[in-house]
Amino acid sequence: MKEQVVIVPYDSNWQAEFAQIGASLRQALGEKALRIDHVGSTSIVGLDAKPVIDIQISIATFNELHAISDPLAALGYAQREDNPDLTKRYFREAEGMRRTHIHVRELGSFTEQVSLLFRDYVRTHAHEAKRYAAVKHSLAKSLRHDRDRYTEEKEPYIWDILRSASKWSQKIGWKAGASDV
């Protein structure tokens, strides 16, 4: 049976959960991880979300992926070889662990930067967080049993917000701040 799409109210514990997971990742990966960031909806205070902690780990190059794969496996995270997105390597938690998606991207790559820009823009624009939450609730209601289509249907909104985020980034000279961990 396919997993249902469930959006829950913002949970202030998500920040602490990320901090704990992020600290264990930093300890295991050391300087091999150039950045470890809390991304995705649970990283945005006040935003309703699927209760999944999304973490982005930035590395110099995928040629060095082996240096972090074993430590991630030791922590219980397995690489998903079926990931169709070639701009990242994707790891998931072992059964019984807290639901966590780890997105490993190359430092400075478009997708690494876009993930951080989207997060920072929505964090600083409460009206966008509110609008995004409404879109997610509506889609989750109509597509509760179709996770893939839920993700696809969010895409136009995400690109819309990224257009606004791009303009905002130019006005303020945005660049990614310090790594979260």
MIPA-823829 format. One record per residue: residue in one letter; y, z, x of N, C-alpha, C, O, CB in turn. Coordinates in steps of 0.05 Angstrom, whole numbers, padded with zeros to 5 digits, always signed. Glycine has a CB too. Layout:
N
aYZXYZXYZXYZXYZX;...
***
This chain:
181
m-00024+00000+00017+00000+00000+00000+00025+00000+00018+00027+00014+00037+00000+00024-00019;k+00044-00016+00010+00069-00018+00025+00086+00008+00021+00086+00020+00000+00086-00042+00017;e+00100+00015+00042+00118+00038+00041+00142+00032+00024+00154+00011+00026+00126+00046+00070;q+00149+00051+00007+00172+00048-00011+00198+00052+00004+00200+00066+00024+00170+00068-00034;v+00219+00039-00006+00246+00042+00005+00258+00066-00011+00262+00065-00035+00264+00016+00002;v+00265+00087+00004+00277+00110-00009+00303+00117+00007+00302+00122+00031+00257+00134-00009;i+00325+00118-00007+00350+00126+00005+00356+00155-00005+00355+00160-00029+00374+00107-00003;v+00362+00172+00014+00367+00200+00008+00396+00207+00015+00408+00194+00032+00347+00219+00022;p+00407+00228+00003+00434+00237+00010+00435+00245+00040+00415+00253+00051+00442+00261-00008;y+00458+00242+00051+00462+00250+00079+00452+00278+00084+00456+00296+00068+00492+00247+00087;d+00439+00282+00107+00428+00308+00114+00440+00316+00141+00436+00302+00161+00396+00307+00116;s+00455+00338+00141+00468+00346+00166+00448+00353+00188+00456+00355+00211+00486+00370+00160;n+00423+00357+00181+00402+00363+00202+00396+00338+00219+00385+00341+00241+00377+00373+00189;w+00403+00314+00209+00397+00290+00225+00409+00290+00252+00397+00281+00272+00406+00265+00209;q+00433+00301+00255+00447+00302+00281+00431+00321+00300+00427+00314+00323+00476+00313+00278;a+00422+00343+00290+00407+00362+00307+00380+00351+00314+00370+00354+00336+00404+00389+00293;e+00367+00337+00295+00341+00324+00301+00344+00303+00323+00328+00302+00341+00330+00312+00275;f+00366+00287+00321+00370+00267+00342+00375+00282+00369+00363+00274+00389+00394+00249+00335;a+00391+00303+00369+00397+00317+00394+00371+00327+00407+00369+00325+00431+00416+00340+00388;q+00353+00337+00391+00328+00347+00402+00311+00324+00413+00300+00326+00435+00312+00363+00380;i+00308+00303+00397+00292+00280+00406+00305+00267+00430+00292+00261+00450+00288+00260+00383;g+00332+00264+00429+00346+00252+00451+00343+00267+00477+00341+00255+00498+00375+00249+00444;a+00344+00294+00475+00341+00310+00499+00314+00307+00512+00311+00306+00536+00346+00340+00492;s+00293+00305+00495+00266+00302+00506+00263+00274+00518+00250+00270+00538+00244+00306+00484;l+00276+00254+00506+00276+00227+00517+00290+00227+00544+00280+00215+00564+00289+00207+00498;r+00313+00240+00546+00329+00240+00571+00312+00254+00593+00312+00245+00615+00356+00254+00567;q+00300+00276+00586+00284+00290+00605+00260+00273+00615+00255+00272+00639+00273+00317+00593;a+00247+00259+00598+00224+00242+00605+00233+00216+00620+00219+00207+00638+00208+00235+00581;l+00255+00205+00612+00263+00179+00623+00283+00181+00646+00285+00162+00662+00275+00162+00602;g+00297+00203+00648+00317+00206+00669+00337+00182+00670+00345+00173+00649+00303+00208+00696;e+00343+00174+00694+00363+00153+00697+00353+00125+00691+00367+00105+00692+00375+00153+00725;k+00326+00123+00685+00316+00096+00677+00328+00087+00651+00331+00063+00646+00285+00098+00675;a+00335+00107+00635+00350+00100+00610+00379+00102+00616+00390+00124+00621+00341+00120+00586;l+00393+00079+00616+00421+00079+00623+00438+00091+00601+00459+00102+00606+00430+00051+00629;r+00429+00088+00576+00441+00100+00553+00419+00109+00533+00398+00096+00532+00462+00081+00539;i+00424+00130+00519+00407+00138+00496+00427+00145+00474+00442+00164+00476+00388+00163+00503;d+00426+00130+00452+00446+00133+00431+00432+00136+00404+00412+00123+00398+00464+00109+00431;h+00445+00152+00387+00437+00155+00359+00451+00132+00344+00475+00131+00344+00445+00183+00347;v+00436+00114+00332+00446+00091+00318+00434+00091+00290+00419+00108+00283+00440+00064+00333;g+00442+00071+00275+00431+00069+00247+00446+00088+00229+00464+00103+00237+00401+00074+00247;s+00438+00087+00204+00452+00102+00183+00452+00132+00187+00471+00146+00180+00440+00096+00157;t+00430+00144+00198+00429+00173+00202+00449+00182+00223+00454+00206+00225+00401+00182+00209;s+00461+00164+00238+00480+00171+00258+00509+00173+00247+00527+00180+00262+00479+00151+00281;i+00512+00166+00222+00539+00165+00210+00541+00188+00190+00529+00188+00169+00543+00137+00196;v+00558+00207+00197+00561+00231+00180+00570+00223+00152+00589+00208+00149+00582+00250+00193;g+00556+00233+00133+00562+00229+00105+00548+00204+00092+00550+00201+00068+00591+00225+00102;l+00535+00188+00108+00523+00164+00098+00494+00169+00088+00478+00179+00103+00523+00141+00119;d+00489+00162+00063+00462+00164+00052+00445+00144+00067+00454+00123+00075+00461+00158+00021;a+00419+00150+00070+00402+00133+00088+00373+00137+00082+00365+00156+00068+00408+00139+00117;k+00357+00119+00093+00328+00124+00094+00326+00147+00115+00340+00146+00135+00311+00098+00102;p+00309+00167+00111+00307+00189+00130+00292+00183+00156+00271+00194+00162+00294+00213+00116;v+00303+00163+00171+00291+00154+00195+00312+00156+00218+00334+00147+00215+00281+00124+00193;i+00305+00170+00239+00323+00172+00262+00319+00147+00279+00298+00141+00290+00317+00198+00279;d+00341+00131+00281+00341+00107+00298+00355+00114+00324+00377+00125+00325+00356+00083+00284;i+00341+00107+00346+00351+00113+00372+00351+00087+00388+00332+00071+00388+00334+00135+00387;q+00373+00082+00402+00375+00059+00419+00374+00068+00448+00391+00085+00456+00401+00042+00414;i+00356+00058+00463+00354+00063+00492+00362+00038+00506+00351+00016+00501+00325+00073+00501;s+00382+00040+00524+00391+00017+00539+00380+00018+00567+00382+00038+00581+00422+00015+00539;i+00369-00005+00576+00358-00007+00603+00371-00031+00616+00383-00048+00603+00327-00009+00602;a+00368-00033+00643+00380-00055+00657+00368-00082+00650+00382-00101+00646+00377-00050+00687;t+00342-00083+00649+00328-00108+00643+00300-00102+00632+00288-00082+00638+00326-00125+00668;f+00291-00120+00615+00264-00116+00604+00243-00118+00626+00220-00108+00621+00258-00137+00582;n+00249-00129+00649+00230-00129+00671+00224-00101+00680+00203-00096+00694+00242-00145+00695;e+00240-00081+00673+00236-00053+00680+00224-00037+00657+00224-00012+00658+00262-00040+00690;l+00216-00050+00636+00205-00036+00613+00182-00018+00620+00180+00004+00609+00197-00057+00591;h+00165-00027+00638+00142-00010+00646+00150+00018+00655+00135+00037+00652+00126-00024+00668;a+00174+00020+00666+00183+00046+00677+00189+00066+00654+00190+00090+00659+00208+00043+00694;i+00193+00056+00630+00198+00075+00608+00175+00076+00588+00173+00094+00572+00223+00069+00594;s+00158+00055+00588+00136+00054+00568+00116+00077+00571+00109+00089+00551+00121+00028+00572;d+00108+00084+00595+00089+00106+00599+00102+00133+00591+00089+00148+00577+00080+00107+00628;p+00126+00139+00599+00138+00164+00590+00142+00165+00560+00138+00186+00547+00165+00169+00603;l+00149+00143+00547+00151+00142+00518+00124+00147+00505+00121+00162+00485+00162+00115+00508;a+00103+00135+00516+00076+00139+00506+00068+00169+00508+00055+00180+00491+00055+00121+00520;a+00075+00181+00531+00068+00209+00535+00082+00227+00514+00072+00249+00507+00076+00218+00563;l+00105+00218+00504+00119+00233+00483+00109+00227+00455+00117+00239+00436+00149+00227+00485;g+00091+00207+00453+00079+00200+00427+00090+00174+00415+00085+00169+00391+00083+00222+00408;y+00106+00159+00430+00118+00134+00419+00103+00110+00429+00100+00106+00454+00148+00133+00426;a+00094+00093+00411+00078+00070+00418+00095+00045+00414+00109+00042+00394+00052+00068+00402;q+00093+00026+00433+00107+00001+00429+00093-00016+00407+00069-00018+00406+00107-00015+00456;r+00109-00027+00390+00100-00044+00368+00100-00073+00379+00121-00085+00380+00117-00041+00342;e+00077-00083+00386+00075-00110+00397+00081-00131+00376+00086-00154+00383+00047-00114+00409;d+00080-00124+00351+00084-00143+00329+00114-00147+00323+00121-00161+00303+00069-00135+00304;n+00132-00134+00338+00160-00137+00333+00169-00165+00338+00166-00176+00361+00176-00117+00351;p+00180-00179+00318+00188-00207+00322+00216-00210+00335+00223-00233+00342+00188-00220+00295;d+00231-00189+00338+00258-00190+00349+00257-00189+00380+00252-00168+00391+00276-00167+00338;l+00261-00212+00392+00258-00213+00421+00282-00202+00437+00282-00201+00461+00254-00241+00430;t+00303-00192+00422+00326-00180+00435+00322-00150+00440+00339-00137+00452+00351-00184+00418;k+00299-00140+00431+00293-00112+00436+00263-00108+00438+00247-00126+00431+00304-00095+00413;r+00256-00085+00449+00228-00076+00448+00229-00052+00429+00247-00035+00430+00217-00069+00477;y+00208-00050+00413+00209-00031+00391+00186-00011+00393+00163-00019+00397+00208-00045+00363;f+00192+00015+00391+00172+00036+00392+00174+00053+00367+00195+00057+00355+00177+00054+00418;r+00151+00064+00359+00149+00081+00335+00133+00106+00342+00118+00107+00362+00135+00066+00312;e+00138+00126+00326+00126+00152+00330+00096+00151+00323+00087+00134+00308+00140+00173+00313;a+00081+00170+00334+00053+00173+00327+00051+00187+00300+00069+00200+00291+00037+00190+00349;e+00028+00184+00288+00023+00197+00262+00027+00227+00264+00019+00240+00284-00006+00191+00252;g+00041+00238+00244+00047+00267+00244+00073+00274+00257+00082+00297+00254+00025+00281+00258;m+00086+00255+00271+00112+00261+00284+00134+00254+00264+00130+00241+00244+00115+00245+00310;r+00158+00264+00270+00181+00258+00254+00187+00228+00256+00186+00216+00278+00206+00274+00265;r+00192+00215+00233+00196+00186+00232+00220+00178+00250+00243+00186+00246+00202+00177+00203;t+00214+00162+00270+00233+00154+00290+00229+00125+00298+00206+00117+00304+00232+00173+00315;h+00250+00110+00299+00249+00082+00309+00265+00081+00335+00288+00088+00335+00260+00061+00287;i+00252+00072+00356+00265+00070+00382+00268+00040+00388+00249+00025+00390+00249+00085+00404;h+00294+00032+00392+00301+00005+00398+00309+00004+00427+00330+00015+00434+00323-00006+00378;v+00294-00010+00444+00301-00012+00472+00314-00039+00476+00303-00060+00470+00275-00009+00490;r+00339-00038+00486+00354-00063+00490+00366-00063+00518+00369-00042+00531+00377-00065+00469;e+00373-00087+00527+00385-00090+00553+00415-00082+00552+00429-00090+00533+00382-00119+00564;l+00423-00066+00571+00451-00057+00572+00470-00080+00572+00467-00099+00588+00455-00039+00597;g+00490-00079+00555+00510-00100+00553+00502-00124+00537+00519-00142+00533+00517-00109+00580;s+00478-00125+00527+00469-00148+00510+00484-00147+00484+00495-00127+00475+00438-00147+00506;f+00485-00171+00471+00499-00173+00445+00488-00152+00425+00504-00138+00413+00496-00201+00434;t+00462-00151+00422+00451-00133+00402+00455-00104+00409+00458-00087+00391+00421-00139+00398;e+00455-00097+00434+00461-00069+00442+00489-00062+00434+00494-00041+00423+00456-00065+00473;q+00508-00079+00441+00536-00074+00435+00542-00074+00405+00557-00058+00395+00553-00095+00449;v+00530-00093+00390+00535-00096+00362+00525-00071+00347+00538-00062+00328+00521-00121+00350;s+00503-00060+00356+00492-00035+00343+00512-00012+00346+00517+00003+00328+00465-00028+00356;l+00524-00010+00370+00543+00012+00375+00569+00007+00361+00582+00025+00350+00548+00014+00405;l+00578-00018+00360+00603-00025+00346+00601-00020+00317+00619-00007+00305+00611-00055+00351;f+00579-00028+00304+00575-00024+00276+00576+00006+00270+00590+00015+00252+00548-00035+00267;r+00561+00022+00285+00561+00051+00282+00589+00063+00284+00597+00078+00267+00542+00064+00302;d+00603+00056+00305+00629+00068+00310+00649+00059+00289+00666+00076+00280+00640+00059+00338;y+00648+00035+00280+00666+00025+00259+00661+00040+00232+00680+00050+00220+00663-00005+00255;v+00636+00042+00224+00630+00055+00199+00636+00085+00201+00644+00098+00181+00600+00051+00191;r+00632+00097+00224+00638+00125+00228+00668+00131+00223+00675+00152+00213+00630+00134+00256;t+00685+00112+00231+00714+00116+00229+00726+00104+00204+00751+00106+00200+00727+00105+00253;h+00710+00092+00187+00720+00080+00162+00703+00089+00139+00684+00076+00131+00720+00049+00164;a+00711+00112+00128+00695+00125+00107+00691+00107+00082+00670+00108+00069+00709+00151+00098;h+00711+00090+00076+00708+00072+00053+00685+00052+00058+00671+00045+00039+00734+00057+00048;e+00680+00044+00083+00658+00026+00089+00631+00041+00086+00612+00030+00077+00661+00015+00118;a+00631+00066+00095+00606+00082+00092+00599+00085+00063+00576+00083+00055+00609+00110+00105;k+00619+00090+00046+00615+00093+00018+00605+00067+00005+00586+00067-00011+00641+00103+00003;r+00617+00045+00013+00609+00019+00002+00581+00012+00012+00565+00002-00004+00629-00003+00011;y+00575+00017+00037+00549+00011+00048+00527+00028+00033+00506+00018+00027+00548+00017+00078;a+00533+00053+00028+00514+00070+00014+00509+00059-00014+00486+00059-00023+00525+00099+00012;a+00529+00050-00028+00526+00038-00054+00508+00013-00053+00490+00010-00070+00553+00031-00067;v+00512-00003-00033+00495-00027-00030+00466-00019-00025+00447-00030-00037+00505-00045-00006;k+00462+00001-00008+00434+00010-00002+00421+00022-00026+00397+00017-00031+00435+00030+00021;h+00435+00038-00041+00423+00050-00065+00415+00028-00085+00394+00029-00097+00443+00070-00078;s+00433+00009-00089+00428-00012-00108+00403-00028-00100+00386-00034-00116+00452-00031-00111;l+00402-00036-00075+00379-00051-00065+00353-00035-00065+00332-00046-00072+00385-00061-00037;a+00355-00010-00058+00331+00007-00058+00320+00010-00087+00296+00011-00091+00337+00035-00047;k+00338+00010-00106+00329+00013-00134+00315-00013-00143+00294-00012-00155+00353+00018-00152;s+00326-00036-00136+00314-00061-00145+00292-00071-00128+00275-00087-00137+00336-00082-00147;l+00291-00062-00103+00271-00072-00084+00254-00050-00072+00245-00051-00049+00284-00088-00061;r+00250-00029-00087+00236-00005-00077+00210-00011-00064+00202+00003-00045+00232+00014-00100;h+00196-00031-00073+00169-00037-00062+00169-00061-00043+00147-00071-00036+00150-00042-00085;d+00192-00070-00035+00194-00093-00017+00213-00087+00006+00236-00096+00005+00202-00118-00033;r+00203-00073+00026+00220-00064+00048+00232-00088+00064+00255-00087+00072+00203-00046+00067;d+00216-00109+00067+00226-00132+00082+00249-00145+00068+00269-00152+00080+00203-00153+00086;r+00246-00148+00042+00268-00161+00026+00292-00143+00025+00315-00152+00025+00258-00168-00002;y+00288-00117+00023+00310-00097+00024+00327-00102+00049+00351-00103+00048+00299-00068+00022;t+00313-00104+00072+00327-00108+00097+00342-00135+00097+00365-00137+00106+00307-00107+00120;e+00329-00156+00087+00341-00183+00086+00366-00182+00068+00387-00194+00075+00321-00203+00076;e+00364-00169+00045+00386-00169+00026+00410-00153+00036+00433-00157+00027+00377-00158+00000;k+00406-00134+00055+00429-00119+00066+00444-00136+00086+00468-00131+00092+00418-00094+00080;e+00432-00157+00097+00443-00172+00119+00471-00184+00113+00489-00181+00130+00425-00195+00126;p+00476-00196+00090+00503-00207+00085+00525-00185+00086+00546-00189+00097+00504-00220+00058;y+00518-00162+00075+00538-00140+00077+00542-00131+00106+00565-00127+00114+00528-00116+00060;i+00521-00129+00121+00523-00121+00149+00541-00140+00164+00558-00132+00180+00495-00118+00162;w+00537-00166+00160+00554-00186+00174+00583-00184+00164+00601-00189+00180+00543-00215+00169;d+00587-00178+00139+00614-00175+00129+00628-00151+00143+00651-00154+00151+00613-00170+00098;i+00614-00129+00145+00626-00106+00159+00630-00112+00189+00649-00102+00201+00608-00081+00155;l+00612-00127+00200+00615-00134+00229+00640-00152+00233+00652-00150+00255+00590-00148+00239;r+00647-00169+00214+00671-00184+00217+00695-00165+00217+00713-00169+00234+00674-00204+00193;s+00695-00146+00200+00717-00126+00200+00716-00109+00225+00737-00103+00237+00715-00108+00175;a+00693-00102+00234+00690-00086+00259+00700-00102+00283+00712-00090+00301+00661-00078+00263;s+00695-00128+00283+00705-00144+00305+00735-00144+00307+00747-00141+00328+00694-00173+00303;k+00748-00148+00284+00777-00147+00283+00788-00120+00292+00806-00118+00308+00788-00154+00254;w+00775-00099+00282+00782-00071+00289+00779-00067+00319+00797-00055+00332+00765-00051+00274;s+00757-00077+00330+00752-00073+00359+00773-00086+00376+00781-00076+00397+00724-00084+00367;q+00783-00109+00367+00804-00123+00382+00831-00108+00380+00846-00107+00400+00808-00151+00371;k+00836-00096+00357+00861-00081+00354+00862-00056+00371+00883-00049+00382+00865-00073+00325;i+00839-00043+00374+00839-00017+00388+00828-00020+00417+00828+00000+00432+00823+00003+00373;g+00818-00044+00424+00806-00047+00450+00780-00032+00453+00774-00020+00473+00825-00037+00472;w+00764-00032+00431+00739-00017+00430+00720-00024+00453+00718-00047+00461+00724-00022+00404;k+00708-00004+00463+00685-00007+00481+00667+00017+00476+00676+00038+00466+00693-00010+00511;a+00642+00013+00482+00623+00035+00477+00631+00060+00493+00637+00058+00517+00594+00026+00484;g+00631+00082+00480+00637+00107+00494+00614+00116+00511+00595+00101+00516+00645+00129+00474;a+00614+00141+00519+00593+00152+00535+00567+00153+00518+00567+00155+00494+00600+00181+00545;s+00545+00152+00532+00518+00154+00520+00517+00181+00505+00528+00201+00514+00496+00152+00541;d+00503+00181+00482+00500+00205+00466+00484+00227+00481+00489+00251+00476+00486+00199+00440;v+00466+00220+00499+00450+00239+00513+00451+00232+00543+00439+00246+00559+00421+00240+00503;
***
